[in-house]
Amino acid sequence: MKIKRQLPCLIDDRKKSPRRIYLAKRRNDKITTVLLQIGLLLALIGLWELAASLDWIDSFITSCPSRIFNTLSTIDAADLFKHIAYTLIECIIGFIAASTLGIVIAVLLWRFTKLRRVLEPYIVVLNALPKIALGPIIIIWVGAGAQAIIVMTILICLIVTVISVLNGFMSVDEGKILLLRSMGASKLQILTKLIIPANVPALVNMLKINVGLAWVGTIMGEYLVSSAGLGYLIIYGSQVFKMDLVMASTVILCILATIMYLAVAGVERITKKRYHLE
């Protein structure tokens, strides 16, 4: 009977354990943060609309949420989705290609020390080079189409990917590498068993950075050469001075970039659980 009476107490104590309290506090902090983010966004939208309605700002120049909504409602849905699809496909292809190619190059530079020392100054110079200057050359090389936009996206993301991933590889404890070598591990085993697992957070952060860079590269490419896409709509709207169309396209870009970022954040949560990083 004593044991049965003590069971509820044990359960209550388990519910009030420090770990449960910590997890509950952490969950509440996340919920509070999300609510504050949503509240801040709604407040900014409301302030923007209020400023336009009270003529604090010129809505013809800066537009406003109601004008953006009216503009989107007047655009043919099929035509709008066509422009969104063009930009989204170009961005995703460039993002995946640049991230994959950058990781492969970083692995090769980590594997071949002499090659890394030779190419390192060139990588730094290429990173400092404004990629928009290569636009006309890219168009001549690959043509004035979607391929030029994808190449521009890859160029903007690639060097940053190589540098960030390579720095992560080089920051791994040399003592651990020497230990594996002393046990007869090959370069491939060191890479797969130590280097890559140790750099999972760095790789995910690289993907987060590439989300923004990929959208910059895609829109920059569409500025140079495009007959469709959100960048094309922005250029067209600015040329005919339809600022509502420009702002509406920009809002759609923000939404798409947010969705893509949330997808990468989902990958981050999965990898954290997989590698017990939390």
Buried (B, 14 or more C-beta within 10 A) or exposed (E): EEEEEEEEEEEEEEEEEEEEEEEEEEEEEEEEEEEEEEEEEEEEEEEBBEBBEEEEBEBEEBBBBBBBEEBBEEBEEEEBEEBBEBBBBBBBBBBEBBBEBBBEBBBBBBBEEEEBEEBEEEBEEBEEEEBBEBBEEBBEEBEBEBBBBBBBBBBBBBBBBBBBBBEBBEEBEEEEBEEBEEEEBEBEBBBEEBBBEBBBBBBBBBBBBBBBBBBBBBBBBBBBBBEBBBBBBBBBBEEEEBBBBBBBBBBBBEEBBEEBBEEBBEBBEEBBEEEEEE
